């Protein structure tokens, strides 16, 4: 009976030791996988950040490119949500045009607000609002 108990204790210790060893291996594998994913995410974040910064910098120079649809002196930079608003033929009552220009670089795409604005323009839901305020004049 003592022999059986000793064998049982040794067997239990072996099973626990094996289980502990397997658990330690799984933990090490998980930690290594986590380190790789963190490194990958940091690299991806840096690349995306650099692309955004480059895009924000380059959009200031785009009006000077030959394919820009409006003369540079006729555009105003807004930045958000649309990059530029341009006005052509503003001296003409019948040919005056308003241009909304969005600059994209690389594989970037229109954000939700920009898509909504584009659709509103295409559907003619554009309005003129004129505000009058009193001046700050002494009486």
Secondary structure as GFF3:
##gff-version 3
##sequence-region A 1 139
A	DSSP	alpha_helix	2	58	.	.	.	ID=ss1
A	DSSP	three_ten_helix	62	64	.	.	.	ID=ss2
A	DSSP	three_ten_helix	72	74	.	.	.	ID=ss3
A	DSSP	beta_strand	75	77	.	.	.	ID=ss4
A	DSSP	beta_strand	84	88	.	.	.	ID=ss5
A	DSSP	beta_strand	97	101	.	.	.	ID=ss6
A	DSSP	alpha_helix	112	122	.	.	.	ID=ss7
###
